[in-house]
């Protein structure tokens, strides 16, 4: 047994005692108190070491990352080492992001977001921030209800922004999630830059288990590229400012190609069996309405023949719905690359507008 692996009490000096019962009792009490004192001192010392790990305790790949950040962006290496020594690796984050996506029918997915609670919340949000939403529509061309629906689906209008420290989540995924390590290292780099620019404490910001931040759940890279100071208070605060969140969602959609006053999606009827190739083409609008019409795919609303579209299918336990998604539908999928997500935004938005009109 090495010294380091001995029981902690074996390192204490054993005091010789005589055969006097009183002296034995006193010495025993003294030894006991000395043991407790040294034990408390050792625990305190160990805790202080854990709280401030030296740079040598950091994993080599993290030290390499710190050097890269110092070289590329002139970060102070000592300061980054202190930050990373206080960063926790989170197994729960790995478990959450690695969980297999369960197959779910469209109507089940829809009920999670297009329901009375979200609709009422959307109406209340609109009433509270009507002027900001109207201004965002004027600047970015995005209807109020679309911005509201995205915020409603992402965080229930800011009430569920995530409880994971973003620094912990991104570091865990950057170095312990090989399948997407490059992506999350890029986002970790963006987060460090964002914190420096916005002057916030790296360890105080909380978000999703994937590192998304604030009311609209922007990843750090999107935060830096698309977030805006919409209330003109000198800072961009997606966690505390609904106005900044509204403007940032509008800017994000506009930057990805949103067309003001353009259609989003319409139901379609299939009059031919030769439609699978159009489904296989994906959500990007590549075929004109005229071309689809000639193939037996007919929109149920009036749409200009030259409008580019994509054929979409929503399947609920064998009940197949067909839709045509246009450029604006595709833009919503740039926010979250899921047909179900984009359709939920579209339908929740329509329901909110209808409910507010009464």
Buried (B, 14 or more C-beta within 10 A) or exposed (E): EEEEEEEEEEEEEEEEBEEEEEEEEEBEEEBEEEEEEBEEEEEEEEEEEEEEBEBEEBEEEBBEBBEEBBEEEEBEBEEBBBBBBBBEEBEEBBEBBEEEEEEEBBBEBBEEBBEEEBBEBBBBBBEEBEEBBEBBBEBBBBBBBBBBBBBBBBBBBBEEBBEBBBBBBBBBBBBBBEEBBEBBBBBBBBBBBBBEEBEBEBBEBBBBBBBBBBBBBBBBBBBBEBBBBBBEEEBBBBBEBBBBBBBBBBBBBBBBEBBEEBBBBBEBEBEEEEBEEBEEEBBEBEBBBEBBBEBBBBBEEEBEEEBBBBBBBBEBEEEEBBBBBBBBBBBBBBBBEBBBBBBBBBBBBBBBBEBBEE
